[in-house]
Amino acid sequence: MSRRLIAYVHVDGVAYGPDDRIPAAALRKIGDHAFADADDQDDSGDGSGGDVEAPPRSGRGSGVEAWRAFAEQHDVEVAAAASREDIIAACEAADVVEREE
C-alpha cells in the first residue's frame, strides 16, 4: 500500500482502515489529513511509504519496468512475462488506477 490511514474512514458507505487496500476512486475522496505522514508510514525503514503516482500510459516513463515497479509498490501481482498492457490491466482490476475509456 502506498498510503496508510491513521484511522478508519467511511467513503460511499464503505469503511476503510489503516491496513486496507483503498480503490483509486475512494482515495480521491479522502483528504490528506486522514493519512499518516510519509515518515510515519513505513516501519520497515526501506523508504517505500508515501503516495506513489502511476506512470504515464504513453511516452517517456511509460515502459513495462515503470509499470511493473508501480504494481509491485501496490501489491498487485503480475506474471514475470506480463506485458505493459497486462500490468496496466491488472492495476485497473485492483482499483489502483482508473480504467481508461
C-alpha positions as CSV (number, residue, x, y, z in Angstrom):
1,M,0.0,0.0,0.0
2,S,1.3,3.4,-0.8
3,R,-0.6,5.4,1.8
4,R,-1.6,4.4,5.3
5,L,-4.7,5.8,7.0
6,I,-4.3,6.9,10.6
7,A,-7.9,5.8,11.5
8,Y,-11.0,4.2,9.9
9,V,-12.8,6.4,7.3
10,H,-16.1,5.8,5.5
11,V,-16.4,6.5,1.8
12,D,-19.7,6.0,0.0
13,G,-20.9,3.6,2.8
14,V,-17.7,1.5,2.9
15,A,-15.3,1.6,5.8
16,Y,-11.5,1.6,5.1
17,G,-8.9,1.1,7.8
18,P,-5.1,1.6,8.1
19,D,-4.3,-1.8,6.6
20,D,-6.9,-1.9,3.9
21,R,-6.3,-1.5,0.1
22,I,-8.2,1.5,-1.0
23,P,-9.6,1.7,-4.5
24,A,-8.4,4.7,-6.5
25,A,-11.9,6.2,-6.7
26,A,-12.2,6.2,-2.9
27,L,-8.6,7.6,-2.4
28,R,-9.6,10.7,-4.3
29,K,-12.4,11.3,-1.8
30,I,-10.2,11.0,1.3
31,G,-8.4,14.2,2.5
32,D,-4.6,14.1,3.1
33,H,-5.3,14.7,6.8
34,A,-6.6,11.1,7.1
35,F,-3.2,9.7,6.1
36,A,0.0,9.2,8.2
37,D,3.0,11.4,7.3
38,A,5.4,9.7,4.9
39,D,8.0,9.5,7.7
40,D,5.4,7.6,9.9
41,Q,4.1,5.2,7.2
42,D,6.9,2.7,6.7
43,D,8.2,0.9,9.8
44,S,10.5,-1.3,7.7
45,G,12.9,1.5,7.0
46,D,13.1,0.9,3.3
47,G,11.5,4.2,2.3
48,S,8.6,2.8,0.3
49,G,6.0,4.8,2.1
50,G,4.2,7.8,0.6
51,D,2.0,8.4,-2.3
52,V,3.2,6.9,-5.5
53,E,1.9,8.3,-8.7
54,A,1.1,6.0,-11.6
55,P,3.5,6.1,-14.6
56,P,2.2,7.7,-17.7
57,R,0.4,5.4,-20.1
58,S,2.3,6.6,-23.1
59,G,5.5,8.5,-23.9
60,R,8.5,8.9,-21.7
61,G,8.4,6.9,-18.4
62,S,5.6,4.6,-19.6
63,G,7.6,1.4,-20.1
64,V,7.0,-2.0,-18.7
65,E,9.6,-1.7,-16.0
66,A,8.0,1.5,-14.6
67,W,4.6,-0.1,-14.6
68,R,6.0,-3.3,-13.0
69,A,7.6,-1.3,-10.2
70,F,4.3,0.6,-9.7
71,A,2.3,-2.6,-9.5
72,E,4.8,-4.1,-7.0
73,Q,4.5,-1.0,-4.8
74,H,0.8,-1.5,-4.7
75,D,0.9,-5.3,-4.1
76,V,-0.6,-6.1,-7.5
77,E,0.6,-9.5,-8.6
78,V,1.7,-9.8,-12.2
79,A,3.4,-12.6,-14.1
80,A,7.1,-12.2,-14.9
81,A,6.4,-12.2,-18.6
82,A,3.5,-9.8,-18.4
83,S,3.4,-7.0,-21.0
84,R,2.9,-3.4,-20.1
85,E,-0.7,-3.6,-21.1
86,D,-1.2,-6.7,-18.9
87,I,0.3,-4.9,-15.9
88,I,-1.9,-1.8,-16.5
89,A,-5.0,-4.1,-16.8
90,A,-4.0,-5.8,-13.5
91,C,-3.6,-2.4,-11.8
92,E,-7.0,-1.3,-13.1
93,A,-8.6,-4.6,-11.9
94,A,-7.1,-4.0,-8.5
95,D,-8.5,-0.4,-8.4
96,V,-5.0,1.0,-8.1
97,V,-5.5,3.2,-11.2
98,E,-8.6,4.3,-13.1
99,R,-9.7,2.5,-16.2
100,E,-9.2,4.5,-19.4
101,E,-12.1,4.9,-21.6
